[in-house]
Amino acid sequence: MSDQWPPHHPAPIPGPPLGYAPPHVQEISAGYRRWAAILLWLAVGLAALMAVAFVASFVLLALADADRDKQALGYLALILWVALAAAVPVLLGLGIPGLVMTQRVRRQRRMTHPAQGRGRF
């Protein structure tokens, strides 16, 4: 009768526990690498446009302050500041995923080709 019952404790599985196993390298597709570069360069381009708009807004304020007939330029500077405030979440939405994806691509490249990334700097 005792050989019909299953054992009380299962047999241990050989090997290290799951938390100590080496990480599995997942293949990153070419489309993923392309989107990582696209998101990163869109964020860089948007940051450059925002820097130009920020400087232009101060130039417009200086022009509006210099001449009484050009007061509308001051309002244009205010509109640029509102546009800059609205563009900050877009910049974060492009930049953060672009950076994370780029870091993942670089990490995967280092894991598959460890000697390739050394000696550049």
C-alpha positions as CSV (number, residue, x, y, z in Angstrom):
1,M,0.0,0.0,0.0
2,S,2.8,2.4,0.7
3,D,4.3,2.1,-2.8
4,Q,1.0,3.5,-4.3
5,W,1.4,6.9,-2.6
6,P,3.7,9.6,-4.1
7,P,6.6,10.6,-2.0
8,H,6.1,13.4,0.4
9,H,9.0,15.5,-0.7
10,P,9.8,16.0,-4.4
11,A,13.3,15.2,-5.5
12,P,15.6,18.3,-5.7
13,I,16.4,19.7,-9.1
14,P,20.1,19.7,-9.8
15,G,21.8,23.1,-10.5
16,P,21.8,26.5,-8.9
17,P,18.6,28.2,-7.8
18,L,16.9,30.4,-10.5
19,G,18.1,33.7,-9.0
20,Y,21.7,32.6,-9.4
21,A,21.6,31.5,-13.0
22,P,23.5,33.7,-15.5
23,P,21.3,36.1,-17.4
24,H,19.9,34.9,-20.7
25,V,20.9,37.0,-23.7
26,Q,17.9,37.9,-25.7
27,E,18.4,38.8,-29.4
28,I,17.4,42.4,-30.1
29,S,15.9,42.9,-33.5
30,A,17.1,45.4,-36.1
31,G,13.7,47.2,-35.8
32,Y,14.3,47.7,-32.1
33,R,17.7,49.2,-32.7
34,R,16.3,51.5,-35.4
35,W,13.5,52.7,-33.1
36,A,16.0,53.3,-30.3
37,A,18.1,55.5,-32.6
38,I,15.0,57.3,-34.0
39,L,13.6,58.1,-30.5
40,L,17.0,59.3,-29.3
41,W,17.6,61.6,-32.3
42,L,14.1,63.0,-32.1
43,A,14.7,63.9,-28.5
44,V,18.0,65.5,-29.4
45,G,16.4,67.5,-32.2
46,L,13.5,68.6,-30.0
47,A,15.9,69.7,-27.3
48,A,17.9,71.7,-29.9
49,L,14.6,73.4,-31.1
50,M,13.7,74.1,-27.5
51,A,17.0,75.8,-26.9
52,V,16.6,77.9,-30.0
53,A,13.1,78.9,-29.0
54,F,14.3,79.8,-25.5
55,V,17.0,82.1,-26.8
56,A,14.6,83.6,-29.4
57,S,12.0,84.3,-26.7
58,F,14.5,86.5,-24.9
59,V,15.5,88.2,-28.1
60,L,11.8,88.9,-28.8
61,L,11.4,90.3,-25.3
62,A,14.4,92.6,-25.8
63,L,13.0,93.8,-29.1
64,A,9.6,94.4,-27.6
65,D,11.1,96.3,-24.7
66,A,13.2,98.5,-27.0
67,D,10.4,99.8,-29.3
68,R,6.9,100.7,-28.3
69,D,5.6,99.8,-31.7
70,K,6.8,96.2,-31.4
71,Q,4.9,95.2,-28.3
72,A,3.3,92.2,-30.0
73,L,6.7,90.5,-30.0
74,G,6.5,90.3,-26.2
75,Y,3.3,88.3,-26.6
76,L,5.0,86.1,-29.1
77,A,7.7,85.4,-26.5
78,L,5.0,84.4,-24.0
79,I,3.6,82.0,-26.6
80,L,7.0,80.5,-27.1
81,W,7.3,80.0,-23.3
82,V,3.9,78.2,-23.3
83,A,5.1,76.0,-26.2
84,L,8.3,75.2,-24.4
85,A,6.3,74.2,-21.3
86,A,4.1,72.0,-23.5
87,A,7.1,70.4,-25.2
88,V,8.8,69.3,-22.0
89,P,6.6,66.2,-21.5
90,V,7.1,65.3,-25.2
91,L,10.8,65.6,-24.7
92,L,10.7,63.4,-21.7
93,G,8.4,60.9,-23.5
94,L,10.9,60.7,-26.4
95,G,14.2,60.9,-24.5
96,I,13.7,58.4,-21.6
97,P,12.5,55.5,-23.7
98,G,15.2,56.3,-26.3
99,L,17.9,56.2,-23.7
100,V,16.6,53.0,-22.1
101,M,16.4,51.3,-25.4
102,T,19.8,52.5,-26.5
103,Q,21.3,51.3,-23.2
104,R,19.7,47.9,-23.7
105,V,21.1,47.7,-27.2
106,R,24.6,48.6,-26.0
107,R,24.3,46.1,-23.1
108,Q,23.3,43.3,-25.5
109,R,26.1,44.2,-27.9
110,R,28.6,44.1,-25.0
111,M,27.3,40.7,-23.8
112,T,27.5,39.1,-27.3
113,H,30.8,40.8,-28.3
114,P,32.7,41.6,-25.1
115,A,36.1,42.6,-26.7
116,Q,34.5,44.9,-29.3
117,G,33.5,47.7,-27.0
118,R,36.8,48.1,-25.2
119,G,39.7,50.5,-26.0
120,R,37.7,53.3,-27.7
121,F,38.2,55.9,-25.0
